Amino acid sequence: MTLSDLLAARAAAEPDGVAMIVHGVGELTYSGWDARAGAMANILINEGVRPGEPVGLVFPHAAWLDYAVAFMGVLRAGAVAVPMSDRTPEGEIRLLAERAGIARILRNVPTGPAEPAEPVKVSSSDPAQILFTSGTTGVAKGVMATHGNLAFGLHRDPRRRAFRHSTHLAHAFPIGTNAGQMMLVNAIAAHPTVVTTPMFTTARFANLVAKYQAGTVFLVPAMAIELLSAGVDPLDSVLLLGSAAAPLPAAVAAKLTELFPAAMITNYYTSTEAAPAQTIMVFDPERPGSVGRAAAGGQVRVTSGDGTPAATGEIGEVWMRSSAAPRAYLGDPDSDTFRNGWVRMGDLGYLDDDGYLFLVDRTGDVIKSGAHKVSTLKIEEALHAHPLVKEAAAYGVPHPVLGKAVAVALVVQEEIPLPDLRSFLSERLAPHELPAKVTTMDALPRNRGGKVDKRALS
């Protein structure tokens, strides 16, 4: 089964059902999506697009509907879709295109006479998508996914569709990200209509949720923090609030229960490389820092330095896997990130007695300060607990004696005297974890995927 099969089946069963809405722009029905994707596939095939050929897709957020058509049209032509953010500089787009072997980049849906073309048969093992990582720890890498990987765990039976408690699912994830791609998949295979706005602002998004009485909402933590800071009225239609793309600070999760009083606050942990493997955690005050347990038949493990399983509570490298066909790096299929179906997450963490995963830090973000290894996630958790801190990022800066010292960048509601901040943190952090440098900013630097760019801070 492929996403194309699922879309065709949905179009046959619910031709007038609305798959996706971009508020103020338009909507896309299942039959319209199916027909437009088929017509586009015919155009691409007649223009000479070959099976397995990578095709770049560069669309703005406001063009989610056209992007959805283009993505499925490329897949139906037997080609490989390569989504890229429209905020990517043209020079970088050219570089990524060269690395992926892209000769054709689409910025809109091709139109014109759609002469029937010989249908292209694809199998679940054929490549379907190349998605570039956010590049927060180095050069962005292309991650290849097969048709079977993208459609893993999805069902034609309407009784088994996800988020059946909702008529609408609202999100603000950008095109070209793994989280954004999951929203496209939800538009095909989940129960609710997927809705978004042409541009994210707190007012627009809150109004979107209220207008459509969305029962399911997906955000990244930065968006959640912005909503909390904006003083938005409680949104009581939401029964499930999902946070993805970055760890959700416990203090932020606790505050979200007030903004979404009827919702389960849920943290999703995965990566572009590991999907569809993931852990899911419904916020639990008993385990405020956990990202949950493996979901949908997947597995998670923590290994020590020599690769053997770490003991309960012992910090080590986090690995995940699912039963889906694993993904792979473009041009580097033998990368040690992928091993026997397992995917190295690039995070350090530990498992408790009940199998709940706790993240300690990104492998490359740990601050080696003197004899100590300091977790930036722990520092950020402590900072987010301060009532005047809106956003926080911890990172290392050079130190002549310690090698690295702890620095933090803050976005605050009002200025916090440094002695008061240190006193607050001293109750939550060890002396070697206290920041030696504090910088206040209007906004934290972020990459195009919405993640904090710590390299820009250090």
N, C-alpha and C positions, 0 to 999 in steps of 0.2 A: 504494500500500500504506500502511496506517495501523497504529498500535499495536493497534487493535481487531481488524483483520484478522489480525495476527500472533498475538494471544491466542486468537482463535477457531481458528486453524489448529493451534496448539500443544495446545489442549484436545481437538481431534479426534484428533490423532496420539498424545498422551500424557495421556489423561484423568486417570490416577492419579499422574502425575508431580508432584512437589512443587516449586512455583515459589518459595515464600518461607516462612521460618521466623522467628518471633520467639521466642527461647529462653525457655521457661517460660510462654509465652502460648499459642502454637498454631502451626498451619501452614495454608498455602493451596495447594490443588492447582490445576492448570490448569483442570480442568473446574469445580471449585468457584468459582474466580475468574471464569471466563467466565459461569457461570450467575448468580452473585450480581450481577455487573456488569450483565448483561442485565435482571435483575429490577429493579435500582435505576434503570436507564434508563427502564423502563416507568413506574415510580412518578413519576419527575421529569417525564416527558412528560405523564402524566395530570394532574399538578399544575400544568401550564402553563408549564414551562420551555421557552423558545423557542430555536431554533437560533441559535448565536452569542452567547447570553446568558452573561455571566461569572458563575460560581458559586464562592464562596469555600469553601476547605477548611481547617479548623483542627483538626488532630489531634495528640495527643502522640506521642512516639517509641514508646511501648509499644503504640500502636494502628496500627503500620505495616500490618498485615493489612487492617484496616478502611479505612485510608486508600487502600490499593491498589485496593480494591473501589470506593470512592467516586470516585477519580480516573477509573477506566475507565468507571464508570457515567455520569459527567458527559460524558465524550467520546462515549459511545454515544448519549446523548440529543441530540447535536449541539451541546452547550453548550461553554463554554470554562472549563477548570479553573484556579483561582487558588489554589495552595497558599500557606499562611502558617504561620509557626511559632506553636505554641501558647504560646510564651514572649513573644509580642508583646503589649504592654499593650493593653487593650481600647480605649482612646482612639485608639491608633495603628491598630488593626484597623479601627475606624470610619472613620478618615481614608483609609486605603488602599482600603477598600471604596467610599467616595465617589469617589475618583479613578478607580477601575476600573469604576464603574457597577454595583457588585454590590448586588443586592437580596436575595440568598439566601446565607446562610453555613451550611455543614454542619459539624457537630462530631461526628457519628456517621453510620452508614449508615442511611438511611431504610428503615423496614420497613413491612409491611402488605400487603394484597392487591396483587399485581403484575398488574393487568389488562393483557392484551396491548395494545400501542400501535402506531401506525403507525411502522414503522422509519424512522429519519432517515438520509438519505444524506449523507455528507460527502465532500469531495474533498481531495486532498493540499494544496490551496492555502487551505483554510478554516482559520481560527484554532482552535487547540486548547488553548493554555496561556498564561497570563500569570504570569511569575515575577518577583518583586521583587528588585532587587539588594540587596547587604548594606548599602549606604549608608555605606561607610567613608570616602568622599570627599565626602559631601553627602547630600541627600535621596534616599531609596530611589526607584528608577525601575522602572516596570513594563516588562518585556520580553516582547513577544508572539512566540510561535512557532506555526507552522502544523503540521498533521498530517504533512505531508511532511518538515518539518524534524526532528520528533521521531523519525520512523521512518527517517531517512536512513542508508543503509549497512547496514541490517539484512536478514537473510535467513531464508527459511522452510526452506531446505535445512539439515538438522541437521549436515551435514559442514562448514558454513561458520559455525557459531555460535562466538561468542567464548569464550575461556577453556576450551577443550576438555580441557585438562590437569587440570581440577578437577572434583570432584563437588560441592564447596561453595565459595561465595564469601562471605567475611565482611566486614562493614563496620559503621561506626558513624556514618554521615552523617545529619544531621538532616533531617526533612521540611521542605520549603519552601526548600531550597537546590538549586542546579544539580547539585551532586555527588549529593545525595540522589535527585534525579530520574533521574540516570543509573543508580542502583542499581535503581530501579523498572523502567527499560527493560531492564536486564540480567536481571531476574526474568522478563520476558516472552521475551526474544530470545536470551539467552546460554545456554551449555550448563549451568553449575552451578546448583544451588539457592542462592538468596541468603539468608544468615542474619545476624541481628543480635540485639542484646540490648535489653531495655526501657530500660536506662540505661547509659551508658558509664562504667565504671571500669576501671582497668588490670587488676585481677584478673579481673573478669567477662569482659573482652574476650579476655584470654589464655586463660582457661578455655574460652571459646566456640571459639576457633581450634583448641585442642587437642582438645576433645570431637568436633568435626565433621571434624577433620583437614583443615581448609580448605587448598586448594591455591592460592587467590587471596585476597588481603587488600587492602582499600582503607582508607586513613587520611588524616587531615590531619596536617601536620607536628607540631602541638601534641600530638596523640594519640601519635605516634611518640616524641616526647620524653618524655612521661609513662611510656610503656612502658619506655624505656631507663632512666629514673630509678628505676623500681620494682623493678629487679633481677629481671625476669621470666626464667624459664628459656627457653633457646632453643626456637624453634618451627620444627621442621625439616620439617613437612608443607608449608610454604608455598613454592611455586615462583615466585610473582609477588607482589611487594609494591608496590602502587601508592600514590603520594602525590599528593594533589590539593588544590586550593583555595588553595594558597599555595606560594611557592618552598620547596624542601627544602634547608636548609643542607648544604653538602658534608660538614662534620664530622658532622652527624647521619646522613647517608646512609652514611658510612663505618662508623659504629657499628652501624647497622641490619644490616650484613652479618654481624655476630656474633650478633644476636638472631634473624635469619632466615638461617641458614647456607646453605640450599639455594636461596634466592630471588634472582631478578633484582630489584634495587631500582630502581624506575621512577618517574620524575617526569612527571606530566601537567600541561600548561599550557593553560588555556583561560579563558573567562569566560562569565558568563550571557548576555552579548550575542553572543559569537562562536560558541558551540556550534552544531553539532558540530565546527567547526574546532578543531584542537589540535596541539600539538607533544608528542612523547613522547621521553623520554631515559632509556635504561638507564644507571645510574650508571657513570661511566667516570673513573677517577683521572686520566686524561690531560686530561679536560675536566670537572673537578669542579663548575664553576659553571654549566654549560650546562643549559638546559631542553629541548634537543634540536632536532629538525628537524620540519617539517610532516608530519603523518601522514594516511593514508587519502585521498591525492590532493589534500589541501589545499595552501595556500600561505602563506608568511610573508614579509613584507618590512619593511625599516626605511627610513624616509624622513627627509630633512633638513627644516629649517624651512620651505623653500619647496615642500615636497611631492614633490620629486624623489627618486629612489632614493639612499640613502646609500652611500658607498663601503664596501668590506669593512673591518670594524674601526671604522667611524665610528659614533658614538652618535647615535641619532635615535629617532623615534616608531615603535613596533611596531604593525604591522597584520597581520591574518590573514583568510583566507577559505577556504570550502570550496565544493563543488559543490552543497551543499544550498540550499534556499530560505533567504535570510537572515532573521534576526530583525529586530525593529524596536521602538522605544520606543512605549509606549502614549501616545497623544495627541501624539506628536512624531515622525511617520513620516519627516520630512525632516531629522532630526538629523544633524549632520556626523560623528557616531560611525559612521554607516553610509554607505558611498560605493561605488557600482558593485560591490556584492557584498563589498567589503572592510569590515572592522570595526576601528576604532581601539581598541586594547587599553588605552589609558591608562597604558602603561608606556614607559620608555626602555630601549633595548638596542642590541645590535649583532650582526651576523652575521660568523662567521669564514670562512676560505677554503672550507670544506666545507659551508657553509650551516647550521652549528649556531648556535642563538640563545642569546645571553647577555643576561640582564636586568641593568640598572643600577639602576633604581628605579622606583617609581610616579611618574608625572609630578608629582603633588601632594605627594610625600614628599621630593623632593630638597631638601636644606638649602642655601640660598644664604647662605654665611658669608663676608662680606667679598668678595674677588674670586673665591672658589671655589664650585663646585657640588659638594656632598658627597653621595655615595650612602649612604643608610641601609642598603641591602642589603649593601654591602661591609663596613660597620661590624658589622652583625649576623653576617656570615660569620666575621669575625675573633673576635668574642666567643664564638660557638659552638665555636670551636676550643679555648677554655680548658677544661681538664678539670673545673673546678668550676662552670661555667656551665650551667644546665639550659635556660633560655630567655632571650632577649634581644630588646629592641626599641630602635631608635634613632629619635630625633625631634629637631626643632628647638625651641629656646627663645629668647625675645627677648634680644638683646645690645645694649648702648648704642652700641657702635662698629661691630661686625660686622653688625649687623642680626639675624642668627641665630647661635646657637652650638649645638654638638652636645651632646645629652643622651642618656643611655641608662638604661633600666630593666632590671633583672636579676632573675631567679629563680635562686638559687644553692644548691648542696649545702651549702656552709659559707661563712662570711664571707671575702671576698678583700680583703686590705689594698689600699687605693687605690694606693700606690706600686708594689706588685707587679702590679696590673692594668695600670697605665700602662706599666710596663716590658714586659709581655707584648704589649700592643697596639702599642707603638712599633716593634716588629720587623715589624709587619704593616700598619700604617697610616701615612700621612703626618702631619706635625704638625698640619695644619689639620683632619684627620679624627679626631683624638683627642678623646674626650668631655671637655667642661668640667664636666659634672654627671653624677654616677652615683647612681642610686636603686635600692635593693634592696627587692623586694616579695615577698610570699608567692605571688602569682599575677598575671599580666598581665591587664589588662582586655580582654575579648573581646566581640564582638557576637554575635548569635544564630546567625550562620553559623560561628562559631568563629575568626574572624579577629581579630587584635589591633586594638583600637580606639585608634589613636594620638592621636585627638582628646581622649580621656579622659586621656592622659598629659600632653599639652601644655597 
